[in-house]
């Protein structure tokens, strides 16, 4: 699945196969030097669960973590000291920025883009923060915040020539910026066949870790804690659902509302039923060679976490979407409504996977997203 502007799918298996041999790749393996969760007997397949946001582990072991948080050094690559993780919200010390990172940075004309903050120790765990003049750490405005994730079928990113990665999310972040949001635009691990790649559930673990990082630094960036939204395109829409819906029992990382509090989920045409798509769009991310494949599909499926007490959610999706089947999304929303959740779906008539065509698709989708957010006191 590709994020906008193309709106196409990339459901073929990753080139070169899954990077199953490296430390980054194994499902449920600890992140770099981050310790396994205390008391955690393993997640699915007996692998230890992650203590995402664990404190004090230096990246690459080359420098001691600075006092005040969980960031840690990267052998001189970071430009600022300070920590990122831990359990106490409201950090006002500067987070770590990886000036040596080769992850492409978002571009937004007329806005400040602070690129490649490290929300975790691994190569892909980088995030851009974008905000307008008179906002951000030195500004006076308190803005709503959106965390977003790109698409690419969980197998495409900046590492391959597919037009995916956080720097390709402008059709989403430009609109959120125009509606008065501060944007946190996250990269994450995909199963791209590279040493830095990883099979499921790594993308979900990264998304949850990014959500916690943003929450911890909302005060530093002058973000409004009561208006913290998550969104994404395609595979990123699925990650947005998982950030808002995952429970602690999943043992995938920090969760809402215990570790951060999501005010609303705006799902941009994300796959809703991963078990149903195990041999279709999710096949490259959860390959047949993966042990306990069916159990992992259940672990990373939004359908597993249907209940009343989730943040308000809207799915905005093309009426003709067969890549992330629209029927699965309708079913998810129906189940959530039946459970008593605030859930709705807006079908963009005539659109397939993404909002590239027809010409009316993006205006229709944008209106649906922001009318819905405005009705809930978020954005404008």
N, C-alpha and C positions, 0 to 999 in steps of 0.2 A: 504494500500500500504506500502510495506516494502522498506526501503532503502537497498543498497547493503550491504553485499555480497549476500544476499538471493534472492532479486529481486522478491519476492512473494507479493501477495496482502493480505490486511487485511480489507476487505470491510464490515465485519460483524459489527453490531451495538456494541457500547461500552458496556463493562460489567457493569452491575448495572445501565445502562441508563445514560442519560445526567445529569450532576450536575447542574440542573437548579436553585437550591435554593440558592446557595451561591453567594457572591459578585463577584467571578471570573467568574461565568458561564453565566450570562445573556448577550445576544448579545447587544453590544453597551454600556454596563455599564461602568462607570468610573473606571480606573485602580487604585486600592488601594486609596491612597490619591490624585491621580492626578485629577485636576479639569476638569469639562466638558469644551468643547471648547467654547470660548467666542462667543456669537452670535449664538450658535448652537442650533437650535431647533431640535431637534432630528433627528436621523437617522431613518432607517426603523423600523416601529413598535412603533415610538414615544420615543424610548430610546435616551438619550443624547449621542451625539458623543464624541469621546475621544480626549482630548488634549494630544496626545502621545508626550512626550518630554516636558511636562509642567514643569516649574521650581519649585524647592524648596519644594517638598512634602516629608517629612520624611517617610521612609519605616516602616510601622507598628506604626508610631507615637511615636517611642521610643527615637528618638534623632533628634535634629534640623539639617537641611541640612547645610553642610559646605558652606562657601562663595565660589563663583566661579562656581556654576552650580546647576543642578537639582537632584543630586543624593540623598543625605540624608542618615542618618544612619539607621542601623538595630539593634539597641540595643547592639552594640559592635561586631556584626558579621563581619562588613567590616574592611578590613585591611588597607585601604588607604582613605584619605580624597580627596575631589575634586568633581566636578560635571560632569554630563553627559548630556545633553539635551540642551535646550535653542536653540537660533537661530543662534548664531555666530559660524561659522566653525573655525577650526584651534586651538582647545584647546590643550595646551601642559602640563596642569596639570595632574597628575595621575588620572585615572578613579577609580571607586570603585570596589573592588574585594570581593566577599562574601566567606570568608574562612569557614563559617559554613554551606554552602550549601551542600545538599546531592545529587545534580544533578551530575551524573557521568561526568568525565572530559575526553576529547580526549587524546589519546596516540599517539605520533609520534616520533619514535626513531631517534635521531640525531638532533632534533629540539627543540626549547624552546616552551613549552606549558604553557601559563598563563590562568588558568582555572577559570571559573565562575565569570566573571565580571558581575555586575548587570546593565542590560540595562533598567530595569524597576523595580517596587517594588514587583512584584508578584513572587512566588516561581519558576515558570518555566522560568522566563525572565532572563536567564543566557546565557553567551556567552564565548567561548574560543578563544583566540588569539594565533596563531601558526606561528612561523617564524624561519628562519635558523640562524646559527651563524653569527655574525657581522651585524645583522639586528635588528629591533625592536627599543625600546626607546633609548638604549645605542649604537646602531649600526650606521654605516655610509652609509648603502644602502637604497635607495628609491625604494621600491618594488611595483609592481602591487598588488592589494588586491582583494580577492574574499570573498564575504559573502555567506554562504551556509546553507541550511536547509535540515534536514533529512526527510525521508518518514514515512509511517505508517497510511495512509488513514485519517489523521487528528484525529485519535482516539488512536493511539499507540505511546508510548514514553518510557522513562526510568521507568515509573511508573508501567508498566505491563510486563509480561514475554513474550515478542514478538521479542526481538532482534532489537529494534528501539531506537531512541534517538541520540543525537549528537555524542556520543562516538562510534556509529556504522557507521559513515560516512567515514571511513578510505579509502574505495575504491575511493572515490571522493577526499578527502583532500590530500591523499598521492600523487595523480597524479598532483594536482595543486601545491603542494609544490615542486615536482620534476621539474615542469616547471617554477619555479622561483617566485611563488606567496606567499604572506602572506595570511593566512587563518583566517577568522572570522567565527567560527562554532557555530550556534545559536540553542538553545533550545527554545521551544515555547509551549503555552497551546494547549492541545488536548482534545477532548471530551472522556475522558477515564473513566468517572464515579466516579472519585475521587473528594474530596473537592477542589483541585487545578485545576480541569479540566474546560473546557468551550466549549460550542457549537460555531458554526460560528456566527459572523465573527472573533472571538477572535484570531485565528491563523494568519489571515491576519493583524489584528491590531498589533500583536506582531512582525510580520515580518517587517512591516513598521517602527516600533519603533526601532528594531534592526538595520535597515538600516541607520536610522538617528544617532543612537549611534556610529556606525562605522565611519560614515562621520565626526562626530564631533571630533573623536579621531584619524583620519588618520595622522594628523601632529605629534601627540604624538608618534605614533608607526612608524613614517617614512613611511607611505603609500602614494602612488602616486594618487592624486586626479583625474588625467586624465585617470587613468586605474583602475577604481573601478567597479568590475564585480559582478554579482549575479548569483548563480546557486542553484540547489537542485535536489534531487532524488524523483521521484514519487510525493507524496503530496508536498514535498519540491520543486519539479520542478514547480508545480502550484504556490507556494508562491513566487518563483523567478520571474515568469511572473507577478504576482500581484505587487511586489516591483517595477518592471520596468514600468508597464502599468497603475496602478491606478491613477486616477485624483483626484484633491481636491474635486470635486463635490460628490465623494463617501462618504466623511466625515468619512474615516476610519483611518486617521492619516497622518503623514508626507508623502510627495510624491516627486517623481523625475519629473522635475529638480528644483522644488521650494525649497525643504528642504535638498536634497542631489542630487547628479548627477551620475546616473548609466551609465557606458560607454558601457556595453554589458550585454545581458541576455543569459545564457546557460541553457536551460531547459532540464533537464534529465527526460524524459518520464512522464511529469506531465499532469494531466487531464486538457484539454483545454476548455471544455464546461460544466460547473457545472450544468447549468439548464438541460442539456440533461442527466446528470448523477445523478440527484437528487434522484432517486429511485434505484440507482446502487451503484457505489463506494462512492458517497457523502452522502449516506443515514445515516450513523452513525454520521457524522459531522453535518448534517442538518436534524435532526430526524423529523418524522411526527408530533410530539408533539409541535414543535417550531412554535410560532406565526409568521405569514407573511413569511412562509417558502419559497415560490416561489420568493418573492421579495428579500429575503436574498441571495438565490442562484444566482439571477441576479447580486446582489451587489458584490459577490465574484467570479464572472466568468470573466476570461480574455476576453471572447467574447464581453463583455460589453464595453471594452475600446479600441477597434480596431480603429486606426487612423494612420496618417502618422508620427506624431512627437513622436515616442517612441524610446528608445535605440535600436540599432541593436540586433536582436534576432535569435538564432538558436535552434531548437528543435532536440535533438538527442534521437532516440527512436527505439525500436525493430519493425521490419516490421510485426511481428505477435502479437503485443500487443493488447489484448482485454480487459485488466483491465482499463487502461487509453486509450480508443479506439484510435488507430492510425488515423482512419478516422476523428475524431474530431480535432486532431492536424494538419492534412493536411488542413482541412477546415479553421482553424485559420490562418495558414501561408498564404493560398491563399487569405484570406480577407485582411491580412496585406499588402501583395504584391500589391493587387489591390488598396489599400489606399495610396501606395507610400512608405511604410516603408521598411527598410532593414531587410528582414525576409527570413529565409530558413529552410529547414528540411533535416536531414540526417537520412535515415532509415538503421538501422543495420540489415542486412539480416539474417533471421532465428531466430532472438532473439524475445523473448516475452516481458514481463514486467520486465525490468532490463537487465543487461548484463552478467549474470552468464553463460549462454549457448547461442550459441555454444562457443567453445574455442576461436574463432576469434572475439567474440562480443566486449569484452573490448578493445583490441587493435584497432579495427575498430572505436569504439566510441571515444576513446582517441585521435586518429589521427584527426577525424572529428572536435572535440571540439577545439583542439589547433592549427590546421591549420587555422581554421576559426578565432580564436582570433589573431593569428600572422598576418594574412592578414589585420587585422584592427589595427595593431600596438600595440597589447596588448599581453603580455606574449611571450613565445618562444617555 
